[in-house]
């Protein structure tokens, strides 16, 4: 069987989703996948960022921006995004909206996908954000792999069956996410393997 090619595509502003993406990358590689970690293009002015954003920008300076070629390359895709008013942030939405040409050519059909999200409070719209992402991915003809209740780590992370979701604070995360993120990434690799020739 071929090695799974997994794209981890994220947007982060203060580093929380970057951290989740890195946990996922570690787990996916441990599960045997070839992984590309990519961020989507920033749309906001970064000339005077707050301290957390400044640290994230420095920490992620070597991460390449996602392209349509990354989507074509991937067998599976894991998205990680913060919540913006209960929805997908504009940066990720723009990236998805720019893939109309690939969608029209059928090049996004049968991608195996999953998603994670953060917000600043427990009920900040994480489920809605993940489900909004999944709506777009259904239009792609993607195969959605939710976290489900497939491991106890899902409960420790807050019990979101759609995908791991975190409460992001200035001090880090308010819930125990690392194990759930790693489980979701490994699960995505395992399911994707079933579709790879």
FISEKE-67118 format. One record per residue: x, y, z of N, C-alpha, C, CB in turn; residue number from 1. Coordinates in steps of 0.2 Angstrom, whole numbers, always signed. Glycine has a CB too. Layout:
<pts>
- n_u | n_v | n_w | ca_u | ca_v | ca_w | c_u | c_v | c_w | cb_u | cb_v | cb_w | resi
- X | Y | Z | X | Y | Z | X | Y | Z | X | Y | Z | NUM $
...
</pts>
This chain:
<pts>
- n_u | n_v | n_w | ca_u | ca_v | ca_w | c_u | c_v | c_w | cb_u | cb_v | cb_w | resi
- +4 | -6 | +0 | +0 | +0 | +0 | +4 | +6 | +0 | -5 | +0 | +6 | 1 $
- +2 | +11 | -4 | +6 | +18 | -4 | +6 | +21 | +3 | +3 | +22 | -10 | 2 $
- +11 | +25 | +4 | +11 | +30 | +10 | +6 | +35 | +9 | +18 | +32 | +11 | 3 $
- +2 | +36 | +14 | -3 | +42 | +14 | +1 | +49 | +14 | -7 | +41 | +21 | 4 $
- -2 | +53 | +10 | +1 | +60 | +9 | -4 | +64 | +13 | +2 | +62 | +2 | 5 $
- -2 | +67 | +18 | -7 | +71 | +22 | -5 | +79 | +22 | -7 | +68 | +30 | 6 $
- -9 | +83 | +21 | -8 | +90 | +21 | -12 | +92 | +28 | -11 | +94 | +15 | 7 $
- -8 | +96 | +32 | -11 | +99 | +38 | -11 | +107 | +36 | -6 | +98 | +44 | 8 $
- -17 | +109 | +35 | -18 | +116 | +33 | -21 | +120 | +38 | -22 | +116 | +26 | 9 $
- -18 | +125 | +40 | -20 | +129 | +46 | -20 | +137 | +45 | -16 | +127 | +53 | 10 $
- -24 | +140 | +49 | -23 | +147 | +50 | -22 | +148 | +58 | -29 | +151 | +47 | 11 $
- -18 | +153 | +60 | -17 | +154 | +67 | -15 | +162 | +67 | -11 | +150 | +70 | 12 $
- -17 | +165 | +73 | -15 | +172 | +74 | -10 | +173 | +80 | -21 | +176 | +74 | 13 $
- -12 | +169 | +85 | -8 | +169 | +91 | -5 | +163 | +93 | -13 | +171 | +97 | 14 $
- -5 | +158 | +88 | -1 | +152 | +89 | -4 | +146 | +91 | +4 | +153 | +93 | 15 $
- -11 | +146 | +93 | -14 | +140 | +96 | -15 | +135 | +91 | -21 | +142 | +99 | 16 $
- -18 | +137 | +85 | -19 | +132 | +79 | -12 | +130 | +76 | -23 | +135 | +74 | 17 $
- -7 | +134 | +77 | -1 | +132 | +75 | +2 | +126 | +79 | +4 | +138 | +75 | 18 $
- +1 | +127 | +86 | +3 | +122 | +90 | -1 | +115 | +89 | +1 | +124 | +98 | 19 $
- -8 | +116 | +88 | -12 | +110 | +86 | -9 | +107 | +80 | -19 | +112 | +86 | 20 $
- -8 | +111 | +75 | -5 | +108 | +68 | +1 | +104 | +69 | -4 | +114 | +63 | 21 $
- +5 | +107 | +74 | +12 | +103 | +75 | +11 | +97 | +79 | +16 | +108 | +79 | 22 $
- +6 | +97 | +84 | +5 | +90 | +87 | +2 | +85 | +82 | -1 | +91 | +93 | 23 $
- -2 | +88 | +77 | -5 | +83 | +72 | +0 | +81 | +68 | -11 | +87 | +68 | 24 $
- +5 | +85 | +66 | +10 | +83 | +61 | +15 | +77 | +65 | +15 | +89 | +60 | 25 $
- +16 | +78 | +71 | +20 | +73 | +75 | +16 | +66 | +74 | +21 | +75 | +82 | 26 $
- +10 | +67 | +76 | +6 | +60 | +76 | +5 | +57 | +70 | -1 | +62 | +79 | 27 $
- +4 | +61 | +65 | +3 | +58 | +58 | +10 | +55 | +55 | +1 | +64 | +53 | 28 $
- +15 | +58 | +57 | +22 | +55 | +55 | +23 | +49 | +58 | +27 | +60 | +56 | 29 $
- +21 | +49 | +65 | +22 | +43 | +69 | +18 | +37 | +66 | +20 | +44 | +76 | 30 $
- +12 | +39 | +63 | +7 | +34 | +60 | +10 | +32 | +53 | +0 | +37 | +60 | 31 $
- +15 | +35 | +50 | +18 | +33 | +44 | +16 | +37 | +38 | +16 | +26 | +43 | 32 $
- +13 | +43 | +39 | +11 | +47 | +34 | +17 | +52 | +32 | +5 | +52 | +36 | 33 $
- +17 | +54 | +25 | +21 | +59 | +23 | +17 | +66 | +24 | +23 | +58 | +15 | 34 $
- +20 | +71 | +28 | +16 | +76 | +30 | +19 | +83 | +27 | +16 | +77 | +37 | 35 $
- +14 | +87 | +24 | +16 | +94 | +23 | +12 | +98 | +28 | +14 | +96 | +15 | 36 $
- +15 | +103 | +31 | +12 | +108 | +36 | +12 | +114 | +32 | +16 | +108 | +42 | 37 $
- +6 | +117 | +31 | +5 | +123 | +27 | +1 | +128 | +31 | +3 | +122 | +20 | 38 $
- +2 | +134 | +31 | -2 | +140 | +33 | -6 | +143 | +27 | +2 | +145 | +38 | 39 $
- -11 | +146 | +29 | -15 | +150 | +23 | -12 | +157 | +24 | -22 | +150 | +24 | 40 $
- -13 | +161 | +19 | -10 | +168 | +18 | -14 | +172 | +23 | -11 | +170 | +11 | 41 $
- -10 | +176 | +27 | -13 | +181 | +31 | -15 | +187 | +27 | -7 | +184 | +36 | 42 $
- -21 | +190 | +29 | -24 | +195 | +26 | -24 | +202 | +30 | -32 | +194 | +24 | 43 $
- -22 | +201 | +36 | -22 | +207 | +40 | -15 | +210 | +40 | -24 | +205 | +48 | 44 $
- -15 | +217 | +42 | -9 | +220 | +43 | -5 | +218 | +49 | -10 | +228 | +44 | 45 $
- +1 | +215 | +47 | +6 | +212 | +52 | +11 | +217 | +54 | +9 | +206 | +50 | 46 $
- +11 | +224 | +53 | +16 | +228 | +54 | +17 | +230 | +62 | +15 | +235 | +50 | 47 $
- +11 | +229 | +65 | +12 | +231 | +73 | +8 | +226 | +76 | +9 | +238 | +74 | 48 $
- +10 | +219 | +77 | +6 | +214 | +80 | +6 | +214 | +87 | +8 | +207 | +77 | 49 $
- +1 | +212 | +91 | +2 | +211 | +98 | +7 | +206 | +100 | -5 | +209 | +101 | 50 $
- +9 | +205 | +106 | +15 | +201 | +108 | +14 | +194 | +106 | +16 | +201 | +115 | 51 $
- +8 | +191 | +107 | +7 | +184 | +105 | +7 | +183 | +98 | +0 | +182 | +108 | 52 $
- +4 | +187 | +94 | +4 | +187 | +87 | +11 | +188 | +84 | +0 | +192 | +83 | 53 $
- +15 | +192 | +87 | +22 | +193 | +85 | +26 | +187 | +86 | +25 | +199 | +89 | 54 $
- +25 | +184 | +92 | +29 | +177 | +93 | +27 | +172 | +88 | +27 | +175 | +100 | 55 $
- +20 | +171 | +87 | +18 | +166 | +82 | +21 | +168 | +75 | +11 | +166 | +81 | 56 $
- +21 | +174 | +73 | +24 | +176 | +66 | +32 | +174 | +66 | +23 | +183 | +65 | 57 $
- +35 | +175 | +71 | +42 | +173 | +71 | +43 | +165 | +71 | +46 | +176 | +78 | 58 $
- +39 | +162 | +75 | +39 | +154 | +76 | +37 | +151 | +69 | +35 | +152 | +81 | 59 $
- +33 | +154 | +65 | +30 | +151 | +59 | +34 | +154 | +53 | +23 | +152 | +59 | 60 $
- +39 | +157 | +53 | +41 | +161 | +47 | +44 | +156 | +42 | +47 | +165 | +49 | 61 $
- +46 | +150 | +44 | +48 | +145 | +39 | +43 | +141 | +36 | +53 | +141 | +42 | 62 $
- +36 | +141 | +39 | +31 | +137 | +36 | +29 | +140 | +30 | +25 | +137 | +41 | 63 $
- +28 | +136 | +24 | +26 | +138 | +18 | +18 | +140 | +18 | +28 | +133 | +13 | 64 $
- +16 | +144 | +13 | +9 | +145 | +12 | +6 | +140 | +8 | +8 | +152 | +9 | 65 $
- +0 | +138 | +10 | -4 | +133 | +6 | -5 | +135 | -1 | -10 | +131 | +10 | 66 $
- -5 | +130 | -5 | -7 | +132 | -12 | -12 | +126 | -15 | -1 | +132 | -17 | 67 $
- -15 | +127 | -20 | -19 | +122 | -24 | -15 | +116 | -25 | -22 | +125 | -30 | 68 $
- -9 | +117 | -27 | -4 | +111 | -28 | -4 | +106 | -22 | +3 | +113 | -30 | 69 $
- -4 | +109 | -16 | -4 | +105 | -10 | -10 | +101 | -9 | -3 | +110 | -4 | 70 $
- -16 | +104 | -11 | -22 | +100 | -11 | -22 | +94 | -16 | -28 | +105 | -12 | 71 $
- -19 | +96 | -22 | -19 | +90 | -27 | -15 | +85 | -24 | -17 | +93 | -33 | 72 $
- -9 | +87 | -21 | -4 | +82 | -19 | -7 | +77 | -13 | +2 | +85 | -16 | 73 $
- -11 | +80 | -9 | -13 | +76 | -3 | -19 | +71 | -5 | -16 | +81 | +2 | 74 $
- -18 | +66 | -1 | -23 | +61 | +0 | -28 | +63 | +5 | -21 | +53 | +1 | 75 $
- -26 | +65 | +10 | -30 | +67 | +16 | -28 | +74 | +18 | -29 | +63 | +22 | 76 $
- -33 | +78 | +21 | -31 | +85 | +23 | -34 | +86 | +30 | -34 | +90 | +18 | 77 $
- -30 | +89 | +35 | -33 | +91 | +41 | -32 | +98 | +42 | -28 | +87 | +47 | 78 $
- -38 | +101 | +43 | -38 | +109 | +44 | -39 | +110 | +51 | -45 | +111 | +40 | 79 $
- -35 | +116 | +53 | -36 | +119 | +60 | -36 | +126 | +60 | -29 | +117 | +64 | 80 $
- -42 | +129 | +63 | -43 | +136 | +62 | -46 | +139 | +69 | -48 | +137 | +57 | 81 $
- -45 | +145 | +70 | -49 | +148 | +75 | -56 | +150 | +73 | -45 | +155 | +78 | 82 $
- -60 | +151 | +78 | -67 | +153 | +76 | -67 | +161 | +76 | -72 | +151 | +82 | 83 $
- -70 | +163 | +71 | -71 | +170 | +70 | -79 | +172 | +70 | -68 | +173 | +64 | 84 $
- -82 | +174 | +75 | -89 | +175 | +76 | -93 | +169 | +74 | -91 | +181 | +72 | 85 $
- -91 | +163 | +77 | -94 | +157 | +76 | -93 | +154 | +69 | -101 | +158 | +77 | 86 $
- -88 | +156 | +65 | -87 | +154 | +58 | -80 | +153 | +56 | -91 | +159 | +53 | 87 $
- -79 | +151 | +50 | -72 | +150 | +48 | -69 | +157 | +47 | -72 | +146 | +41 | 88 $
- -62 | +158 | +49 | -59 | +165 | +48 | -59 | +166 | +40 | -52 | +165 | +51 | 89 $
- -59 | +173 | +39 | -58 | +175 | +32 | -52 | +172 | +28 | -58 | +182 | +31 | 90 $
- -47 | +171 | +32 | -40 | +169 | +28 | -41 | +162 | +26 | -35 | +169 | +33 | 91 $
- -44 | +157 | +30 | -46 | +151 | +27 | -51 | +150 | +22 | -47 | +146 | +33 | 92 $
- -56 | +154 | +23 | -62 | +155 | +18 | -60 | +157 | +12 | -68 | +159 | +21 | 93 $
- -55 | +162 | +11 | -53 | +164 | +5 | -49 | +159 | +2 | -48 | +170 | +6 | 94 $
- -44 | +155 | +5 | -41 | +150 | +3 | -45 | +144 | -1 | -36 | +146 | +8 | 95 $
- -50 | +143 | +3 | -55 | +138 | +0 | -59 | +140 | -6 | -60 | +136 | +6 | 96 $
- -61 | +147 | -5 | -65 | +150 | -11 | -60 | +150 | -17 | -67 | +157 | -9 | 97 $
- -54 | +151 | -16 | -49 | +151 | -22 | -48 | +144 | -26 | -43 | +154 | -20 | 98 $
- -51 | +139 | -23 | -50 | +132 | -26 | -56 | +130 | -31 | -50 | +127 | -21 | 99 $
- -60 | +135 | -34 | -65 | +134 | -38 | -63 | +130 | -45 | -68 | +140 | -40 | 100 $
- -57 | +132 | -47 | -54 | +129 | -53 | -53 | +122 | -52 | -48 | +132 | -55 | 101 $
- -50 | +120 | -46 | -48 | +113 | -45 | -55 | +109 | -44 | -44 | +113 | -38 | 102 $
- -59 | +112 | -40 | -66 | +109 | -39 | -69 | +108 | -46 | -70 | +114 | -35 | 103 $
- -69 | +113 | -50 | -73 | +112 | -57 | -69 | +106 | -61 | -72 | +118 | -61 | 104 $
- -63 | +105 | -60 | -59 | +99 | -63 | -60 | +93 | -60 | -52 | +101 | -64 | 105 $
- -63 | +93 | -54 | -64 | +86 | -50 | -58 | +84 | -46 | -66 | +81 | -55 | 106 $
- -53 | +89 | -46 | -47 | +87 | -42 | -47 | +87 | -35 | -42 | +92 | -44 | 107 $
- -53 | +89 | -32 | -54 | +89 | -25 | -59 | +83 | -23 | -57 | +95 | -22 | 108 $
- -61 | +79 | -27 | -66 | +74 | -26 | -62 | +69 | -22 | -68 | +71 | -32 | 109 $
- -65 | +66 | -17 | -63 | +60 | -13 | -57 | +61 | -9 | -61 | +54 | -18 | 110 $
- -55 | +68 | -7 | -50 | +69 | -2 | -53 | +68 | +4 | -48 | +77 | -3 | 111 $
- -49 | +64 | +8 | -51 | +62 | +15 | -50 | +68 | +20 | -48 | +55 | +17 | 112 $
- -55 | +71 | +23 | -53 | +77 | +27 | -56 | +77 | +34 | -57 | +83 | +23 | 113 $
- -53 | +81 | +38 | -55 | +82 | +45 | -54 | +89 | +47 | -52 | +76 | +50 | 114 $
- -56 | +91 | +53 | -55 | +98 | +55 | -55 | +99 | +63 | -60 | +103 | +52 | 115 $
- -51 | +104 | +65 | -51 | +106 | +72 | -52 | +113 | +72 | -44 | +104 | +75 | 116 $
- -54 | +116 | +78 | -55 | +123 | +79 | -54 | +125 | +86 | -62 | +125 | +77 | 117 $
- -52 | +132 | +87 | -52 | +135 | +94 | -56 | +141 | +94 | -44 | +136 | +95 | 118 $
- -57 | +143 | +100 | -61 | +149 | +102 | -58 | +152 | +109 | -69 | +149 | +101 | 119 $
- -60 | +158 | +110 | -57 | +160 | +117 | -62 | +158 | +123 | -57 | +168 | +117 | 120 $
- -67 | +155 | +122 | -71 | +152 | +127 | -74 | +146 | +125 | -77 | +157 | +129 | 121 $
- -77 | +142 | +130 | -79 | +135 | +130 | -85 | +135 | +124 | -82 | +133 | +136 | 122 $
- -89 | +140 | +124 | -95 | +140 | +119 | -94 | +145 | +114 | -101 | +140 | +123 | 123 $
- -88 | +146 | +111 | -87 | +151 | +107 | -88 | +150 | +99 | -80 | +153 | +107 | 124 $
- -91 | +144 | +98 | -93 | +143 | +91 | -88 | +137 | +88 | -93 | +149 | +87 | 125 $
- -84 | +134 | +91 | -80 | +129 | +88 | -84 | +124 | +84 | -76 | +125 | +94 | 126 $
- -89 | +121 | +87 | -93 | +116 | +83 | -96 | +119 | +76 | -99 | +113 | +87 | 127 $
- -98 | +125 | +77 | -101 | +128 | +71 | -95 | +130 | +66 | -104 | +135 | +73 | 128 $
- -90 | +131 | +68 | -84 | +133 | +63 | -82 | +126 | +60 | -78 | +135 | +67 | 129 $
- -81 | +121 | +63 | -80 | +114 | +60 | -85 | +112 | +55 | -79 | +109 | +66 | 130 $
- -91 | +113 | +57 | -97 | +111 | +53 | -97 | +116 | +47 | -103 | +111 | +57 | 131 $
- -95 | +122 | +48 | -95 | +126 | +42 | -90 | +124 | +37 | -94 | +134 | +44 | 132 $
- -84 | +122 | +39 | -79 | +120 | +35 | -81 | +113 | +32 | -72 | +118 | +39 | 133 $
- -84 | +109 | +35 | -87 | +103 | +32 | -92 | +104 | +27 | -90 | +98 | +38 | 134 $
- -96 | +110 | +27 | -101 | +111 | +22 | -97 | +113 | +15 | -105 | +117 | +24 | 135 $
- -92 | +117 | +16 | -88 | +118 | +10 | -85 | +111 | +7 | -82 | +123 | +11 | 136 $
- -82 | +107 | +11 | -79 | +101 | +9 | -84 | +96 | +6 | -75 | +98 | +15 | 137 $
- -90 | +96 | +8 | -95 | +92 | +5 | -96 | +94 | -2 | -102 | +93 | +9 | 138 $
- -95 | +101 | -3 | -96 | +103 | -10 | -90 | +100 | -15 | -96 | +111 | -11 | 139 $
- -84 | +99 | -11 | -78 | +97 | -15 | -80 | +89 | -17 | -72 | +97 | -10 | 140 $
- -84 | +86 | -13 | -85 | +79 | -14 | -80 | +75 | -9 | -84 | +77 | -21 | 141 $
- -78 | +78 | -4 | -73 | +75 | +1 | -76 | +70 | +5 | -70 | +81 | +5 | 142 $
- -72 | +66 | +8 | -74 | +61 | +13 | -73 | +63 | +20 | -71 | +54 | +11 | 143 $
- -78 | +65 | +24 | -77 | +68 | +30 | -75 | +63 | +36 | -83 | +73 | +32 | 144 $
- -70 | +64 | +40 | -69 | +59 | +45 | -69 | +63 | +51 | -61 | +56 | +44 | 145 $
- -74 | +63 | +55 | -75 | +67 | +61 | -71 | +63 | +67 | -82 | +68 | +63 | 146 $
- -70 | +67 | +72 | -66 | +64 | +78 | -71 | +58 | +81 | -64 | +69 | +83 | 147 $
- -77 | +60 | +81 | -82 | +55 | +84 | -80 | +54 | +92 | -82 | +48 | +81 | 148 $
- -83 | +49 | +94 | -81 | +47 | +101 | -77 | +41 | +101 | -88 | +46 | +106 | 149 $
- -72 | +41 | +97 | -68 | +35 | +96 | -62 | +34 | +100 | -65 | +36 | +89 | 150 $
- -61 | +39 | +105 | -56 | +38 | +110 | -57 | +42 | +116 | -49 | +40 | +107 | 151 $
- -55 | +40 | +122 | -56 | +44 | +128 | -54 | +51 | +128 | -54 | +40 | +134 | 152 $
- -48 | +52 | +124 | -45 | +59 | +124 | -50 | +64 | +121 | -39 | +58 | +119 | 153 $
- -55 | +62 | +117 | -60 | +66 | +115 | -64 | +69 | +120 | -65 | +63 | +110 | 154 $
- -66 | +65 | +125 | -70 | +68 | +131 | -65 | +72 | +135 | -72 | +62 | +136 | 155 $
- -59 | +71 | +136 | -55 | +75 | +140 | -54 | +82 | +137 | -48 | +72 | +141 | 156 $
- -54 | +82 | +130 | -53 | +88 | +126 | -60 | +92 | +126 | -51 | +87 | +119 | 157 $
- -65 | +90 | +129 | -72 | +94 | +129 | -77 | +90 | +125 | -71 | +100 | +126 | 158 $
- -76 | +84 | +122 | -81 | +80 | +119 | -84 | +82 | +113 | -87 | +80 | +124 | 159 $
- -81 | +86 | +109 | -84 | +88 | +102 | -83 | +82 | +97 | -80 | +95 | +100 | 160 $
- -88 | +79 | +95 | -87 | +74 | +90 | -86 | +76 | +83 | -94 | +70 | +90 | 161 $
- -86 | +82 | +81 | -85 | +84 | +74 | -77 | +85 | +73 | -88 | +91 | +73 | 162 $
- -74 | +87 | +78 | -67 | +88 | +78 | -64 | +91 | +84 | -65 | +92 | +72 | 163 $
- -58 | +90 | +86 | -55 | +92 | +92 | -56 | +100 | +92 | -47 | +91 | +92 | 164 $
- -58 | +102 | +98 | -59 | +110 | +99 | -56 | +112 | +105 | -67 | +111 | +98 | 165 $
- -53 | +117 | +105 | -50 | +120 | +111 | -52 | +127 | +113 | -42 | +120 | +110 | 166 $
- -51 | +128 | +119 | -52 | +135 | +122 | -46 | +138 | +123 | -56 | +134 | +129 | 167 $
- -44 | +143 | +119 | -38 | +146 | +119 | -37 | +152 | +123 | -36 | +148 | +111 | 168 $
- -32 | +152 | +128 | -32 | +158 | +132 | -25 | +161 | +132 | -33 | +155 | +140 | 169 $
- -23 | +166 | +135 | -17 | +169 | +134 | -11 | +164 | +137 | -16 | +176 | +138 | 170 $
- -13 | +160 | +142 | -9 | +155 | +145 | -8 | +149 | +141 | -11 | +154 | +152 | 171 $
- -12 | +148 | +136 | -11 | +141 | +132 | -19 | +139 | +131 | -7 | +136 | +136 | 172 $
- -20 | +133 | +133 | -26 | +130 | +132 | -30 | +129 | +138 | -26 | +123 | +127 | 173 $
- -36 | +130 | +139 | -40 | +128 | +145 | -42 | +121 | +146 | -46 | +133 | +145 | 174 $
- -41 | +117 | +140 | -43 | +110 | +141 | -37 | +106 | +138 | -49 | +109 | +136 | 175 $
- -38 | +99 | +139 | -32 | +95 | +138 | -33 | +93 | +130 | -32 | +89 | +142 | 176 $
- -29 | +96 | +126 | -30 | +95 | +119 | -25 | +90 | +115 | -30 | +101 | +115 | 177 $
- -19 | +90 | +118 | -14 | +86 | +114 | -16 | +79 | +112 | -7 | +87 | +118 | 178 $
- -18 | +75 | +117 | -20 | +68 | +115 | -25 | +68 | +110 | -22 | +65 | +122 | 179 $
- -30 | +72 | +111 | -36 | +72 | +106 | -34 | +74 | +99 | -41 | +76 | +108 | 180 $
- -29 | +79 | +99 | -27 | +81 | +92 | -23 | +75 | +89 | -22 | +87 | +93 | 181 $
- -19 | +72 | +93 | -14 | +67 | +90 | -19 | +61 | +88 | -9 | +65 | +95 | 182 $
- -24 | +59 | +92 | -28 | +54 | +90 | -32 | +55 | +84 | -34 | +53 | +96 | 183 $
- -35 | +62 | +83 | -38 | +63 | +77 | -34 | +63 | +71 | -41 | +71 | +78 | 184 $
- -27 | +65 | +72 | -23 | +65 | +66 | -21 | +57 | +64 | -16 | +68 | +68 | 185 $
- -20 | +53 | +69 | -19 | +46 | +68 | -25 | +43 | +65 | -17 | +42 | +74 | 186 $
- -31 | +44 | +67 | -37 | +42 | +64 | -38 | +44 | +57 | -43 | +44 | +68 | 187 $
- -36 | +50 | +55 | -37 | +52 | +49 | -32 | +48 | +44 | -35 | +60 | +48 | 188 $
- -26 | +47 | +46 | -21 | +43 | +42 | -24 | +36 | +41 | -14 | +43 | +46 | 189 $
- -26 | +33 | +47 | -29 | +26 | +46 | -34 | +26 | +41 | -31 | +24 | +53 | 190 $
- -39 | +30 | +42 | -45 | +30 | +37 | -43 | +32 | +30 | -50 | +35 | +39 | 191 $
- -38 | +36 | +29 | -36 | +38 | +22 | -32 | +32 | +19 | -31 | +44 | +23 | 192 $
- -29 | +28 | +23 | -25 | +22 | +20 | -30 | +18 | +17 | -22 | +19 | +26 | 193 $
- -36 | +18 | +19 | -41 | +13 | +16 | -43 | +15 | +9 | -47 | +13 | +20 | 194 $
- -41 | +22 | +7 | -43 | +25 | +0 | -37 | +26 | -4 | -46 | +31 | +1 | 195 $
- -31 | +24 | -2 | -25 | +25 | -5 | -23 | +19 | -9 | -19 | +28 | -1 | 196 $
- -22 | +19 | -16 | -20 | +13 | -19 | -13 | +11 | -18 | -21 | +14 | -27 | 197 $
</pts>
